[in-house]
Amino acid sequence: MTAHRDDWRRRLRTALAATVPGDDAHLSMGGLSRNETLRHLHLVPKDLKRAAVLVPIIDRPTGLSFLLTQRSAALKHHAGQVSFPGGRVEETDVDAVATALREAREEIGLEPSRVEVLGYLGDHLILTGYRVTPVVALVHPDGELAIDPREVDSVFELPIEKAFDSRRYHARSWSMGGEHVRFFDLYHANRRIWGATAGMIASLARLLDTWTDPV
């Protein structure tokens, strides 16, 4: 099991080592390939707000797993959805890493000292008006979390092997502006992971060359 964990860590570090934040060559809508994203780019609103999320991967001796949040049902926007911790870039944030770490600390009490930033996925374009930079990181398993109930109902983990299993994904088509746009749903432990969150996991799978398009 340890050897398998070490292999995943090596692959993640290798794939993310040369990545930079905001790389236009890897833009994505919902985890779609760059070519498919470019076909629908005109549907994205102008003047997108900048945001960043932390894509935290818990580095346990038994294996790696994504740490995800179930957002509070009381929120005005994206209530009840599964997401990574993150939010809008603020003037005091020096870069995307600062935004992602600040939001993770505010939402779930994840201390930056437990986080090893590995690199970045291409920015994800959100049709509600955001351009989000995903910051991928390994997280040391030792330590407690302190969930802010105003923003987060609960946290859960998704093992990396299940996250990268394309058989767990379902492609769904939405009609937007007279066009059909694909998005992905990922199911785990009676939870539906969809939209930008599923798309970011799919984008990381593409980067690691483990992705097979679902039907």
C-alpha positions in Angstrom: 0.0 0.0 0.0 2.8 2.4 0.9 4.5 1.8 -2.5 1.3 2.6 -4.3 1.0 5.8 -2.2 4.6 6.7 -3.1 3.9 6.2 -6.7 0.9 8.5 -6.7 2.9 11.2 -4.9 5.7 10.8 -7.4 3.3 11.1 -10.3 1.6 14.2 -8.8 4.9 16.0 -8.1 6.2 15.2 -11.6 3.1 16.3 -13.4 2.6 19.5 -11.4 6.2 20.6 -11.1 6.3 22.9 -14.1 2.7 24.2 -13.9 2.0 27.9 -13.4 -1.1 29.7 -12.2 -3.4 31.1 -14.8 -1.9 29.2 -17.8 -4.2 30.0 -20.7 -3.1 26.9 -22.5 -5.0 24.7 -20.0 -8.2 26.6 -19.6 -11.2 24.4 -18.9 -15.0 24.6 -18.5 -16.0 21.8 -16.1 -13.1 19.6 -16.8 -13.6 19.6 -20.6 -10.5 19.4 -22.9 -9.0 22.7 -24.1 -10.4 22.1 -27.6 -13.9 21.5 -26.3 -13.6 24.5 -23.9 -12.7 26.8 -26.8 -15.8 25.7 -28.8 -18.0 27.1 -25.9 -15.8 30.0 -24.8 -18.2 32.6 -26.1 -20.8 31.4 -23.5 -18.6 32.5 -20.7 -19.5 35.9 -19.2 -17.0 38.8 -19.8 -15.1 40.4 -16.9 -14.8 37.3 -14.8 -14.1 37.6 -11.1 -10.8 36.0 -10.0 -11.0 33.2 -7.4 -8.9 30.3 -6.2 -9.5 27.0 -4.5 -7.3 24.6 -2.7 -7.4 21.0 -4.1 -6.2 19.3 -0.9 -5.0 15.7 -1.1 -4.6 14.0 2.3 -1.4 12.1 2.4 -2.3 9.2 4.7 0.0 6.1 5.2 -2.9 4.0 3.8 -3.2 6.1 0.6 -4.1 9.5 -0.8 -7.5 11.0 -0.8 -9.1 14.3 -1.8 -10.6 16.4 1.0 -13.9 17.8 0.0 -16.5 20.0 1.7 -20.3 19.8 1.7 -21.3 23.5 1.6 -23.9 24.8 4.1 -27.5 24.6 2.9 -28.0 28.1 4.3 -25.6 29.8 1.8 -27.0 32.2 -0.7 -24.9 30.8 -3.5 -24.0 27.2 -4.2 -25.9 25.9 -1.2 -25.4 22.3 -0.4 -23.0 21.6 -3.2 -19.8 19.6 -2.9 -16.7 21.8 -3.4 -13.1 22.4 -2.6 -12.3 25.2 -0.1 -11.8 28.5 -1.8 -13.3 31.8 -2.8 -12.7 35.2 -4.4 -9.3 36.8 -4.5 -9.1 39.7 -2.1 -6.8 42.7 -2.4 -4.7 41.5 0.5 -3.9 38.2 -1.2 -0.5 38.2 -2.9 -1.3 35.3 -5.2 -3.6 32.4 -5.8 -1.9 30.3 -3.2 -2.6 33.0 -0.6 -6.2 33.0 -1.5 -6.5 29.2 -1.4 -4.7 28.9 1.9 -6.7 31.7 3.5 -10.0 30.3 2.4 -9.1 26.8 3.5 -8.2 28.1 6.9 -11.4 30.1 7.2 -13.7 27.4 6.0 -12.3 24.2 7.5 -9.5 25.3 9.8 -6.8 23.8 7.7 -3.5 25.3 8.9 -1.0 26.3 6.1 1.8 24.5 8.0 0.1 21.2 7.0 0.0 22.1 3.3 2.6 21.3 0.6 1.7 23.1 -2.6 2.5 20.9 -5.6 1.3 23.2 -8.5 -1.7 24.4 -10.4 -4.4 23.2 -12.8 -5.4 25.4 -15.7 -8.0 28.0 -14.7 -11.6 26.8 -14.7 -14.2 29.1 -16.2 -17.4 29.2 -14.3 -20.6 30.2 -16.1 -21.7 32.1 -13.0 -18.9 34.6 -13.7 -15.7 33.3 -12.1 -12.2 32.4 -13.3 -10.9 30.0 -10.7 -7.3 28.9 -10.2 -7.0 25.4 -8.6 -4.0 25.1 -6.3 -3.2 21.4 -5.8 -1.5 20.4 -2.6 -0.6 17.5 -0.4 -1.9 17.8 3.2 -0.2 16.2 6.2 -2.8 14.0 7.9 -2.0 14.9 11.5 -4.0 17.7 12.9 -7.6 18.7 13.5 -10.0 20.7 11.3 -12.3 23.4 12.6 -15.3 23.7 10.3 -17.1 27.1 10.0 -20.8 26.0 10.1 -21.8 29.2 8.3 -20.1 28.0 5.2 -19.6 24.2 5.5 -21.9 21.4 6.8 -19.3 18.6 6.7 -16.1 17.4 5.1 -15.4 14.0 3.6 -12.6 12.2 1.7 -12.6 10.6 -1.7 -9.8 8.1 -2.3 -7.6 9.0 -5.3 -8.1 5.7 -7.0 -11.9 6.2 -7.0 -11.6 9.8 -8.0 -9.7 8.8 -11.1 -11.9 5.9 -12.0 -13.8 7.1 -15.1 -16.5 4.4 -14.6 -17.7 6.5 -11.7 -18.4 9.5 -13.9 -21.4 10.3 -16.0 -21.5 12.8 -18.8 -24.4 15.2 -18.8 -25.4 17.7 -21.4 -26.8 21.1 -20.6 -28.4 23.4 -23.2 -26.9 26.8 -23.1 -27.3 29.6 -25.7 -28.7 27.0 -28.1 -25.6 24.7 -27.6 -25.2 21.5 -25.8 -22.3 21.7 -23.2 -21.0 18.6 -21.5 -20.4 18.4 -17.7 -19.5 15.5 -15.5 -21.1 14.0 -12.5 -19.0 11.9 -10.1 -20.8 9.8 -7.4 -19.2 8.7 -4.1 -20.7 7.5 -0.8 -24.2 8.8 -1.7 -22.9 12.2 -2.7 -23.0 13.8 -6.1 -19.8 15.7 -7.1 -20.5 17.9 -10.1 -19.8 21.1 -11.9 -16.4 22.8 -11.4 -15.4 20.4 -8.6 -15.8 17.3 -10.6 -14.2 19.2 -13.5 -11.1 20.0 -11.5 -10.7 16.3 -10.5 -11.1 15.4 -14.2 -8.5 18.0 -15.2 -6.0 16.5 -12.8 -6.8 13.1 -14.2 -6.1 14.4 -17.7 -2.8 15.9 -16.5 -1.8 12.5 -15.0 -3.0 10.8 -18.2 -5.4 8.6 -16.3 -8.6 10.1 -17.9 -11.0 8.3 -20.2 -14.0 10.3 -21.3 -17.3 8.9 -19.8 -20.3 8.4 -22.0 
